[in-house]
Amino acid sequence: MEHVFNGVKVMGNVDVSQGSVAVLDVIEGDLRVADRATIKAKDSEKVSVSGTVQYDGDCVFECSLFADSVRGRSGDLRIEGDLSVERSIRIYNGSLSVRGSLSAKEVEVYKAVSVEKDLSVESIEVGGKLYIGGQSKAKEIDVGGSFDARGNVEAEKIEAGGLAKVEGTTTCLRINVGGAFHGKGKVKVDRIDVGGTFAAESEVVAEELHVGGTARISGGEVRNIIRVGGSLKSDNSLTFDSIDVGGEASLAGICRGGKISVGGRLGIEGDLKFTDIDVGGLVEINGTIEGNTVTVGGKLAVEKSLTLTGKLDVGGAAEAGEALRAESISVGGILKARRAEAENSVRVGGRIETVEGVKAAKVEIGRDGRILGVVVADEVLLREKAEADDIYADSLTMEERSIARNVYARKVYLERRCRITGTLQYTEELRKEEEVTFAKEPERIEKLPSPPI
C-alpha cells in the first residue's frame, strides 16, 4: 500500500505503518516508521523532518533524509541518498547504511555503519564496523570492530578495537587501535598506539609511535619515541628522537635521531647519524654512521666508516670497511677495519686486523690474541701468548710468551720467553726477563723512526 501526503508540508507527526510505502515531502513534527516500511520523496530528492525520525525494524528511505534527530530501536536503516541530521543519530540494536553522505553532531550505532560518500560529524561510535567511501571529518571516531575509510580522514581521535584502514591521508591528534592500522596515504598524528600491526605506505609525521607487534613505515619524522614490541621497518629516510624495539629494526635512506635500543638485530640500508646505539645481537649497516656511543652484544658490521665521539663496546666482532674512529674501543672478539683510531684506548680480546693500522693512547690485545697491521700508541700491552706485527710506542709491555715482529719504543718491558722476530729499537730503557729471544740484537738509538700513521 502506498500513502501520499499531499501538500508542501504536513503539520504534526506522521506514522508509517508496517510494510507500507509512504511518499513524503516536508514534515513539521516527528516521523515514526514501522518495520519493512519504505519512504519516498514526493517531488524533490529528499524528505525533511523538523523533529525526530523514529523507526522500529528494517526501513528504507529511497531518497535523502534531513531531520533534527534519528532514533532506531532495532533493525537496519537504509538511506538511498544523503542523511543530514541536525543533532544526533542513535540506533540501539541495528545498522545504518547511507548511499550518499552523512552529517550529524553525534552518531551512535550498535552494529555497523556504511557511508558511500563523505562523513561529517562531531563524534561517531559504532559497535561493529564503520565504512566510509569518501572523506571523513570528525572530532572522535570510536569503533568496536573495524574502521575502513577509502578517502582522507581528519579527526581529533580515532579508536578501533580491531582493524583501522585508511586509503587517503590520516590527520589526527591520537590513534588508538587494538588490532592493526594500515594507512596508504600520509599519516600525520600526534600519538599512535596500536596493539598489533602498524603499516604506513607513505611517510609518518608523529610525536609518538607505540606498537605492540610489528611496524612498517615509509620514513618520515617521529619527534619523540618509537616503541615497538616486535619488529620495526622503515623503507625511507626517518628522523626520530629515540627508537626502542624488542626484536628487529630495519632502517633505510638517510636517518637522523637520538638513541636506538634494539633487543635483537639492527639493520640500516643507508647512512645514520645518532646519539647512542644499544643492540643485544647484530648490527649491520650498509653505509656510514656517526654518533656518540655504540654498544653491541654480538657483532657490528659497517660497510663504510664509523665515527663516534664516545665509546664503542662490542661483545663479539666489530668490522668497518673504511675507518673506525671513537673515543675508546672495546671488542671482546675481533676488530677489523681499514684503519682504527681512538683518543683513549683500544682493548680487544681476540684479534685486531687493519690495513693502515691501529692508533690510540693505549692499545691492548688479550691472551692468545693477534694484531695484524701497524700499532701506534703511547702505551701498548700484549697479554700472555699474544702476537703483533710492527709496534710504535712510548712504552711497550709484552707478557709471557708473547711475540712481536718490529718494535720501536722509548721503554720496553719483556716478560719471560717473549720473542722479537725482527728489529727492536729503543731510546731509553729495555728490561727483560729470562729466556727472551731476539732475531737481532736490540739497538738503543737517539731518535725513533716516525710511525706510518
C-alpha positions as CSV (number, residue, x, y, z in Angstrom):
1,M,0.0,0.0,0.0
2,E,1.3,3.5,-0.9
3,H,0.4,6.6,1.2
4,V,0.8,10.0,-0.4
5,F,0.7,13.0,2.0
6,N,-0.4,15.9,-0.3
7,G,0.7,19.5,0.1
8,V,4.0,21.2,0.6
9,K,4.1,20.5,4.3
10,V,2.5,18.1,6.8
11,M,1.9,19.8,10.1
12,G,2.2,17.4,13.0
13,N,3.5,13.9,13.5
14,V,3.4,11.2,10.8
15,D,3.1,7.4,11.2
16,V,4.0,5.0,8.5
17,S,2.6,1.5,9.1
18,Q,4.4,-1.8,8.8
19,G,5.2,-3.0,5.3
20,S,3.8,0.2,3.6
21,V,5.2,2.7,1.2
22,A,4.9,6.4,2.0
23,V,5.5,9.4,-0.3
24,L,6.6,12.4,1.8
25,D,8.0,15.9,1.4
26,V,8.2,18.2,4.5
27,I,7.0,17.2,7.9
28,E,6.7,19.7,10.7
29,G,6.9,17.2,13.5
30,D,8.1,13.7,14.1
31,L,8.1,10.8,11.7
32,R,7.5,7.3,13.1
33,V,8.3,4.4,10.7
34,A,7.4,0.7,11.3
35,D,9.1,-2.4,10.2
36,R,9.6,-3.1,6.5
37,A,8.3,0.4,5.5
38,T,9.6,2.3,2.5
39,I,9.8,6.1,2.3
40,K,9.9,8.0,-1.0
41,A,10.2,11.8,-1.7
42,K,7.2,13.5,-3.2
43,D,8.7,16.0,-5.7
44,S,12.3,16.6,-4.6
45,E,15.0,14.1,-3.9
46,K,14.7,14.5,-0.1
47,V,12.4,14.2,2.8
48,S,12.7,16.9,5.5
49,V,11.6,16.2,9.1
50,S,11.7,19.1,11.6
51,G,11.6,16.7,14.6
52,T,12.7,13.1,15.2
53,V,12.7,10.2,12.9
54,Q,11.9,7.1,14.9
55,Y,11.9,3.6,13.4
56,D,11.5,0.0,14.6
57,G,12.6,-2.8,12.3
58,D,14.2,-2.6,8.8
59,C,13.3,0.6,6.9
60,V,14.3,2.1,3.6
61,F,14.4,5.8,2.5
62,E,14.6,5.8,-1.3
63,C,15.8,9.4,-1.1
64,S,17.8,11.8,1.0
65,L,16.7,12.5,4.6
66,F,17.0,15.7,6.5
67,A,16.0,15.6,10.2
68,D,16.6,17.0,13.6
69,S,17.4,13.6,15.1
70,V,17.1,9.9,14.3
71,R,16.2,7.1,16.7
72,G,16.1,3.4,16.0
73,R,15.0,0.8,18.5
74,S,16.1,-2.2,16.4
75,G,16.6,-3.2,12.8
76,D,18.6,-1.7,9.9
77,L,18.0,1.8,8.4
78,R,19.0,2.3,4.7
79,I,19.2,5.7,3.2
80,E,19.5,5.8,-0.7
81,G,20.6,9.4,-0.7
82,D,22.2,11.7,1.8
83,L,21.5,11.7,5.5
84,S,21.7,15.1,7.2
85,V,20.8,15.3,10.9
86,E,20.9,18.5,13.0
87,R,21.6,16.8,16.3
88,S,22.1,13.1,16.9
89,I,21.6,9.6,15.4
90,R,21.1,6.7,17.9
91,I,20.4,3.2,16.7
92,Y,20.3,0.8,19.6
93,N,20.2,-2.6,18.0
94,G,20.7,-2.3,14.3
95,S,22.8,-0.9,11.4
96,L,22.9,2.3,9.3
97,S,23.6,2.3,5.5
98,V,23.8,5.6,3.6
99,R,24.3,5.7,-0.2
100,G,25.3,9.3,-0.1
101,S,26.9,11.5,2.6
102,L,26.3,11.5,6.3
103,S,26.4,14.6,8.5
104,A,25.4,14.9,12.2
105,K,26.7,16.1,15.5
106,E,26.6,12.7,17.2
107,V,26.2,9.2,15.8
108,E,25.8,6.1,18.0
109,V,25.0,2.8,16.2
110,Y,25.1,-0.6,17.9
111,K,26.1,-2.7,14.9
112,A,27.5,-1.3,11.7
113,V,27.6,2.0,9.7
114,S,28.3,2.2,5.9
115,V,28.6,5.6,4.2
116,E,29.3,5.5,0.4
117,K,30.4,9.2,0.2
118,D,31.5,11.7,2.9
119,L,31.2,11.7,6.7
120,S,31.0,14.9,8.7
121,V,30.3,14.5,12.4
122,E,31.5,15.7,15.8
123,S,31.5,12.1,17.2
124,I,30.6,8.7,15.9
125,E,30.5,5.5,17.9
126,V,29.9,2.2,16.2
127,G,29.9,-1.2,17.9
128,G,30.8,-3.2,14.8
129,K,32.2,-2.0,11.5
130,L,32.4,1.6,10.1
131,Y,32.9,2.0,6.4
132,I,33.4,5.4,4.7
133,G,33.7,5.6,0.9
134,G,34.6,9.3,0.7
135,Q,36.2,11.9,3.1
136,S,35.8,11.6,6.8
137,K,35.8,14.6,9.2
138,A,35.1,14.2,12.9
139,K,36.3,15.1,16.4
140,E,36.0,11.5,17.6
141,I,35.7,8.2,15.8
142,D,35.1,5.2,18.1
143,V,34.7,1.7,16.5
144,G,34.4,-1.5,18.4
145,G,35.3,-3.6,15.4
146,S,36.9,-2.3,12.2
147,F,37.2,1.1,10.6
148,D,37.6,1.3,6.8
149,A,38.0,4.7,5.1
150,R,38.6,5.0,1.4
151,G,39.3,8.7,1.4
152,N,41.1,11.2,3.7
153,V,40.4,11.1,7.4
154,E,40.6,14.2,9.6
155,A,39.8,13.7,13.3
156,E,41.0,14.5,16.8
157,K,40.8,10.9,17.9
158,I,40.4,7.5,16.2
159,E,39.7,4.4,18.3
160,A,39.2,0.9,16.9
161,G,39.1,-2.4,18.7
162,G,40.1,-4.4,15.6
163,L,41.4,-3.1,12.2
164,A,41.6,0.5,11.0
165,K,42.4,1.1,7.3
166,V,42.7,4.5,5.7
167,E,43.4,4.7,1.9
168,G,43.8,8.5,1.9
169,T,45.7,10.8,4.3
170,T,45.2,10.5,8.1
171,T,45.3,13.7,10.1
172,C,44.6,13.2,13.8
173,L,45.7,14.0,17.3
174,R,45.6,10.4,18.5
175,I,45.1,6.9,17.1
176,N,44.3,4.0,19.4
177,V,43.8,0.7,17.6
178,G,43.7,-2.7,19.4
179,G,44.5,-4.8,16.3
180,A,46.1,-3.3,13.2
181,F,46.3,0.0,11.4
182,H,47.0,0.3,7.7
183,G,47.4,3.7,6.1
184,K,48.1,4.2,2.4
185,G,48.4,8.0,2.5
186,K,50.4,10.2,4.7
187,V,49.8,9.7,8.4
188,K,50.1,12.9,10.5
189,V,49.2,12.1,14.1
190,D,50.5,13.3,17.4
191,R,50.3,9.9,19.2
192,I,49.8,6.5,17.7
193,D,49.0,3.4,19.9
194,V,48.5,0.1,18.1
195,G,48.3,-3.3,19.9
196,G,49.2,-5.4,16.9
197,T,50.5,-4.2,13.5
198,F,51.0,-0.7,12.2
199,A,51.7,-0.2,8.5
200,A,52.0,3.1,6.6
201,E,52.7,3.1,2.9
202,S,53.5,6.9,2.9
203,E,55.5,8.9,5.4
204,V,54.6,9.2,9.0
205,V,54.7,12.5,10.9
206,A,54.1,12.0,14.6
207,E,55.1,12.8,18.1
208,E,55.0,9.2,19.4
209,L,54.5,5.8,17.8
210,H,53.8,2.8,20.1
211,V,53.2,-0.6,18.5
212,G,52.9,-3.9,20.4
213,G,53.7,-6.2,17.4
214,T,55.2,-5.0,14.1
215,A,55.5,-1.6,12.5
216,R,56.4,-0.9,8.9
217,I,56.5,2.7,7.7
218,S,57.8,4.6,4.6
219,G,60.0,7.0,6.6
220,G,59.0,10.4,7.9
221,E,59.5,12.0,11.3
222,V,58.7,10.9,14.8
223,R,59.7,13.7,17.1
224,N,59.6,11.8,20.3
225,I,59.7,8.0,20.8
226,I,59.2,5.0,18.5
227,R,58.5,1.9,20.7
228,V,57.8,-1.4,19.1
229,G,57.5,-4.7,20.9
230,G,58.3,-6.9,17.9
231,S,59.9,-5.6,14.7
232,L,60.2,-2.1,13.0
233,K,60.9,-1.5,9.3
234,S,61.3,1.9,7.7
235,D,61.6,1.9,3.9
236,N,62.8,5.5,3.5
237,S,64.6,8.2,5.4
238,L,63.5,8.7,9.0
239,T,64.0,11.4,11.7
240,F,63.4,10.4,15.3
241,D,64.3,11.2,18.9
242,S,64.5,7.6,20.2
243,I,63.8,4.0,19.0
244,D,63.0,1.2,21.3
245,V,62.4,-2.2,19.6
246,G,62.2,-5.6,21.3
247,G,63.1,-7.7,18.3
248,E,64.4,-6.4,15.0
249,A,64.7,-2.9,13.5
250,S,65.5,-2.1,9.9
251,L,66.0,1.4,8.6
252,A,66.7,2.8,5.1
253,G,67.8,6.0,3.5
254,I,69.4,8.9,5.4
255,C,68.3,8.6,9.0
256,R,68.9,11.0,11.9
257,G,68.0,10.7,15.5
258,G,68.8,10.1,19.1
259,K,69.0,6.8,21.0
260,I,68.4,3.4,19.4
261,S,67.7,0.4,21.6
262,V,67.1,-3.0,19.9
263,G,66.9,-6.4,21.6
264,G,67.9,-8.4,18.5
265,R,69.1,-7.1,15.2
266,L,69.5,-3.6,13.8
267,G,70.0,-3.2,10.0
268,I,70.5,0.0,8.1
269,E,70.5,0.4,4.3
270,G,72.0,3.9,4.1
271,D,73.6,6.4,6.4
272,L,72.8,7.2,10.0
273,K,73.5,10.0,12.5
274,F,72.5,9.3,16.1
275,T,73.5,9.7,19.7
276,D,73.6,6.2,21.2
277,I,73.0,2.7,19.9
278,D,72.4,-0.3,22.2
279,V,71.7,-3.6,20.5
280,G,71.7,-7.0,22.1
281,G,72.5,-9.1,19.0
282,L,73.7,-8.0,15.5
283,V,74.2,-4.6,13.8
284,E,74.6,-4.4,10.0
285,I,75.0,-1.0,8.3
286,N,75.5,-0.6,4.5
287,G,76.6,3.0,4.7
288,T,78.3,5.5,7.1
289,I,77.3,6.1,10.7
290,E,78.1,9.0,13.0
291,G,77.2,9.2,16.7
292,N,78.2,9.2,20.3
293,T,78.3,5.6,21.7
294,V,77.6,2.1,20.3
295,T,77.1,-0.9,22.5
296,V,76.5,-4.3,20.7
297,G,76.3,-7.7,22.4
298,G,77.1,-9.7,19.3
299,K,78.5,-8.4,16.0
300,L,78.8,-4.9,14.4
301,A,79.4,-4.7,10.7
302,V,79.7,-1.3,8.9
303,E,80.2,-1.2,5.1
304,K,81.8,2.2,5.1
305,S,83.1,4.3,8.1
306,L,82.1,4.5,11.7
307,T,82.8,7.7,13.7
308,L,81.9,8.1,17.4
309,T,82.6,10.9,19.9
310,G,82.2,8.3,22.7
311,K,82.7,4.6,23.3
312,L,82.4,1.6,21.1
313,D,81.7,-1.5,23.1
314,V,81.2,-4.8,21.2
315,G,80.9,-8.2,22.8
316,G,81.8,-10.2,19.7
317,A,83.2,-8.7,16.4
318,A,83.4,-5.2,15.0
319,E,84.1,-4.6,11.3
320,A,84.3,-1.4,9.2
321,G,85.0,-1.3,5.5
322,E,86.7,2.0,5.9
323,A,87.9,4.0,9.0
324,L,86.7,3.3,12.5
325,R,87.1,6.1,15.0
326,A,85.9,6.5,18.6
327,E,86.9,8.0,21.9
328,S,87.5,4.4,23.1
329,I,87.1,1.0,21.6
330,S,86.4,-2.3,23.4
331,V,85.8,-5.5,21.5
332,G,85.6,-9.0,23.0
333,G,86.4,-10.9,19.8
334,I,87.6,-9.4,16.5
335,L,88.2,-5.8,15.4
336,K,88.6,-5.4,11.7
337,A,88.9,-2.1,9.7
338,R,90.9,-0.3,7.1
339,R,92.1,2.0,9.9
340,A,91.1,2.1,13.6
341,E,91.7,5.1,15.9
342,A,90.8,6.0,19.4
343,E,91.6,9.1,21.5
344,N,91.9,6.9,24.7
345,S,92.1,3.1,24.4
346,V,91.7,0.2,22.1
347,R,91.1,-3.1,24.0
348,V,90.5,-6.2,22.0
349,G,90.2,-9.7,23.4
350,G,90.9,-11.8,20.2
351,R,92.2,-10.2,17.1
352,I,92.9,-6.7,15.6
353,E,93.2,-6.6,11.8
354,T,93.8,-3.4,9.9
355,V,95.2,-2.3,6.5
356,E,96.6,1.1,7.6
357,G,97.0,0.3,11.3
358,V,95.5,1.0,14.7
359,K,96.3,4.2,16.6
360,A,95.3,5.2,20.2
361,A,96.7,6.4,23.5
362,K,96.6,2.8,24.7
363,V,96.3,-0.5,22.7
364,E,95.8,-3.8,24.4
365,I,95.4,-7.2,22.9
366,G,94.1,-10.2,25.0
367,R,95.7,-13.5,25.9
368,D,96.4,-15.6,22.7
369,G,95.3,-12.5,20.7
370,R,96.7,-11.4,17.3
371,I,97.4,-8.0,15.8
372,L,97.7,-7.8,12.0
373,G,98.8,-4.3,11.0
374,V,100.8,-1.5,12.5
375,V,100.2,-0.4,16.1
376,V,100.8,3.2,17.1
377,A,100.2,4.2,20.7
378,D,101.6,5.8,23.8
379,E,101.2,2.5,25.6
380,V,100.9,-1.0,24.2
381,L,100.1,-4.1,26.1
382,L,100.4,-7.6,24.7
383,R,98.8,-10.1,27.1
384,E,100.2,-13.6,27.5
385,K,101.0,-15.5,24.3
386,A,99.7,-12.6,22.1
387,E,101.2,-11.8,18.7
388,A,101.8,-8.5,16.9
389,D,103.4,-7.1,13.8
390,D,105.1,-3.7,14.0
391,I,104.7,-1.6,17.1
392,Y,105.4,2.1,17.5
393,A,105.0,3.1,21.2
394,D,106.2,5.3,24.0
395,S,106.1,2.2,26.3
396,L,105.6,-1.4,25.4
397,T,104.8,-4.3,27.8
398,M,104.8,-7.9,26.5
399,E,103.6,-10.6,28.8
400,E,104.9,-14.1,28.9
401,R,105.5,-15.9,25.6
402,S,104.1,-13.1,23.5
403,I,105.6,-12.3,20.1
404,A,106.2,-9.1,18.1
405,R,107.9,-8.5,14.8
406,N,109.4,-5.0,14.8
407,V,109.4,-2.8,17.9
408,Y,110.2,1.0,18.1
409,A,109.7,2.4,21.6
410,R,111.1,4.6,24.3
411,K,110.6,2.0,27.0
412,V,110.3,-1.8,26.6
413,Y,109.5,-4.5,29.1
414,L,109.6,-8.1,28.0
415,E,108.5,-10.9,30.3
416,R,109.9,-14.4,30.2
417,R,110.1,-16.4,26.9
418,C,109.0,-13.4,24.8
419,R,110.3,-13.2,21.2
420,I,111.2,-10.4,18.8
421,T,111.3,-11.8,15.3
422,G,112.6,-8.6,13.6
423,T,114.1,-5.3,14.9
424,L,113.9,-3.8,18.4
425,Q,114.9,-0.2,18.7
426,Y,114.5,1.9,21.9
427,T,115.7,5.2,23.2
428,E,115.6,5.0,27.0
429,E,115.1,1.6,28.6
430,L,114.9,-2.1,27.8
431,R,114.0,-4.5,30.6
432,K,113.7,-8.3,30.0
433,E,113.2,-11.4,31.9
434,E,114.8,-14.8,31.3
435,E,114.6,-16.8,28.1
436,V,113.7,-13.8,25.9
437,T,114.9,-14.2,22.3
438,F,115.8,-11.7,19.6
439,A,116.2,-12.2,15.9
440,K,118.7,-9.2,16.0
441,E,120.5,-7.6,18.9
442,P,118.3,-4.8,20.4
443,E,119.6,-1.3,19.4
444,R,119.5,1.8,21.6
445,I,119.2,4.9,19.4
446,E,118.8,8.7,19.8
447,K,115.6,9.1,17.8
448,L,112.9,6.7,16.9
449,P,111.7,6.4,13.3
450,S,108.4,8.2,12.5
451,P,105.3,6.0,12.7
452,P,103.5,5.4,9.4
453,I,100.1,6.7,10.7
